[in-house]
Amino acid sequence: MKRMSIVRFKPKPECYDEFLEALKSLQEQRAQADPPAAWTLRRDDELIRVVIRDEEEFAADVSNTNWLDSVRHLLQEYNEVDRHAIPLTGEILDPA
């Protein structure tokens, strides 16, 4: 089974380009795969990362938490609960 993760980030305006580069390099290999398995989207002042992984790979991948800690200073907080990222993850039910 495949899982999709969507994470919203809101970079500080003065850190936008630096954060975008860090985000793109995070999973560059997935983005360049054929077919791609990672995308970066821009929506207003937010950057959104979409990643597709196998379930086993998803469970073993703790690098995103460590990575977020390393770039947290580049981001605005959404609120006290979500803080610097708003994640959404789920199983892909209908792979095309």
C-alpha positions as CSV (number, residue, x, y, z in Angstrom):
1,M,0.0,0.0,0.0
2,K,1.2,3.5,-0.8
3,R,0.8,6.5,1.5
4,M,0.6,10.2,0.6
5,S,1.9,13.0,2.8
6,I,0.9,16.6,2.3
7,V,2.6,19.2,4.5
8,R,2.0,22.9,4.6
9,F,4.7,25.3,5.5
10,K,4.7,29.1,5.8
11,P,8.2,30.5,5.4
12,K,9.1,33.9,6.9
13,P,9.1,36.3,3.9
14,E,12.8,37.0,4.3
15,C,13.6,33.3,4.4
16,Y,11.3,32.1,1.6
17,D,14.1,31.3,-1.0
18,E,16.3,29.6,1.6
19,F,13.5,27.4,2.8
20,L,12.3,26.6,-0.7
21,E,15.8,25.3,-1.5
22,A,16.0,23.3,1.7
23,L,12.5,21.8,0.9
24,K,13.4,20.9,-2.6
25,S,16.7,19.2,-1.7
26,L,15.0,17.2,1.1
27,Q,13.6,14.6,-1.3
28,E,15.3,15.5,-4.5
29,Q,15.7,11.8,-5.5
30,R,11.9,11.2,-5.2
31,A,11.1,14.4,-7.2
32,Q,13.4,13.2,-10.1
33,A,12.1,9.6,-10.1
34,D,10.1,8.3,-13.1
35,P,7.3,8.7,-12.3
36,P,7.9,11.5,-9.7
37,A,7.0,10.7,-6.1
38,A,7.5,14.2,-4.6
39,W,6.2,17.7,-5.6
40,T,6.6,21.2,-4.1
41,L,3.6,23.5,-4.6
42,R,3.2,27.2,-4.0
43,R,0.0,28.6,-2.7
44,D,0.0,32.3,-1.8
45,D,2.7,32.6,1.0
46,E,2.8,28.9,1.7
47,L,4.8,26.0,0.3
48,I,3.2,22.6,0.2
49,R,5.2,19.4,-0.1
50,V,3.4,16.3,-1.5
51,V,5.3,12.9,-1.2
52,I,4.2,9.4,-2.0
53,R,6.0,6.5,-0.3
54,D,5.5,2.8,0.3
55,E,4.0,2.0,3.7
56,E,7.2,0.3,4.9
57,E,9.3,3.3,3.8
58,F,6.9,5.7,5.5
59,A,7.1,3.9,8.8
60,A,10.9,3.9,8.7
61,D,11.3,7.5,7.6
62,V,12.0,9.6,10.7
63,S,14.3,12.1,8.8
64,N,11.4,14.5,8.3
65,T,11.2,15.3,12.0
66,N,14.9,15.9,12.3
67,W,14.8,17.9,9.1
68,L,12.0,20.2,10.4
69,D,14.0,20.9,13.5
70,S,16.9,22.1,11.3
71,V,14.7,24.6,9.4
72,R,12.2,25.6,12.0
73,H,13.9,29.1,12.3
74,L,12.9,29.8,8.7
75,L,9.2,29.3,9.3
76,Q,6.3,31.2,10.8
77,E,4.1,29.4,13.3
78,Y,0.5,28.7,12.2
79,N,-0.7,28.4,15.8
80,E,0.3,26.8,19.1
81,V,-1.0,23.4,18.2
82,D,0.3,22.9,14.6
83,R,3.3,25.2,15.2
84,H,5.5,25.3,12.0
85,A,3.9,22.6,9.8
86,I,0.4,21.3,9.0
87,P,0.7,17.6,8.0
88,L,-1.9,15.3,6.4
89,T,-1.1,11.7,5.7
90,G,-3.2,8.8,4.5
91,E,-3.3,5.6,2.4
92,I,-3.9,6.0,-1.3
93,L,-7.0,4.0,-2.0
94,D,-7.2,4.4,-5.8
95,P,-3.8,4.5,-7.4
96,A,-4.1,5.6,-11.0
